[in-house]
């Protein structure tokens, strides 16, 4: 019989609040209600002075550890493991704009990893985005969101497509939103040049996520409020935020939290290959990227090209720099994305019966341990 682990003495962040000097019981792959009566089958781990929070859930991630989700299955698993080392126990693989046939093949490969439980699904970012707001996407490969082509990519993912980012103002955009909703895929507004009114129309058609709010969309204006105002004000929309200190000014992050509330914010990494590795020369899809001082930019043009962020850094920055409460940070990193994926019954909180996915942080919110489904990915070795 496998040992039951009892993590004792930490501040445990539960849906009902913070439990000081708490105990979390892990039996097999799940969180348990109580420890077995036989102490010989119980391992007590003293985690006093630490925080226990749910494993992080990343909805938008292109790679890490020197590998991307645009490569082989081995590359994808390398990226997954790199982010698990930083507390992301559930990860959605994001593609980047490419030829339709290439994207279809990649979706098939990633769907196999999702079927194995290594990924939570596939997010298509491009090619159905605006050339005016393309960011780090190849303009010559962009296209209008023809519902028939949207359907091809969804089908290629064999039921594992969880989200697609669209510039919904383009021809076919609204019909594509409706098609995605019909097939159980999240329609996300992003890389868009839409007006306020066009964004409202997309939300009314079923779009429920803002892809990295503020980035790759018109700025908030006093006469032309654009997509930012529409996405922030609607209770049906969850807004993604990249909290790396580069993509967003702290005041913009605070604006989103204040207006949308913690219940509608999802922290994402939008990470590329360099996450967890460091500066150097990389590729994002077909594009060349140079990473310097942790900031990824296209070699040609200098546009920001994803991030090198990991979710443990996003957590620490939210609490120590942005002044967001630990509970609200957990909501943005774990609860909300788990709910969006329809998996809150299994992940996203430290409740009995759920998967034993958790992150151990020290008093300074530095990562000390990561557990996924009851097994240590990063062993705290606290003695």
Secondary structure, 3 states (H helix, E strand, C coil): CCCEEEEEEEEEEECCEEEEEEEEEEECCEEECCCCCCHHHEEEEECCCCEEEECEEEEEECEECCEECCCCHHHHHHHHHHHHCCCEEEEEEEEECCCHHHHHHHHHHHHHHHHCCCCCEEEEECCCCCHHHCCCCCHHHCCCCCHHHHHHHHHHCCCCEEEEEECCCCCCHHHHHHHHHHCCCEEEECCECCCHHHHHHHHHHCCCEECCCCCCECCCCCCCCHHHHHHHHCCCCEEEEECCCCCCCHHHHHHHHHHHCHHHEEEECCECCCCCCCCEEEEECCEEEEEECCEEEECCCCCECCECCCHHHHHHHHHHCCCCCHHHHHHHHHHHHHHHCCCCCCCCCCCCCCECCEEEECCCCCEEEEEECCEEEECCCCC
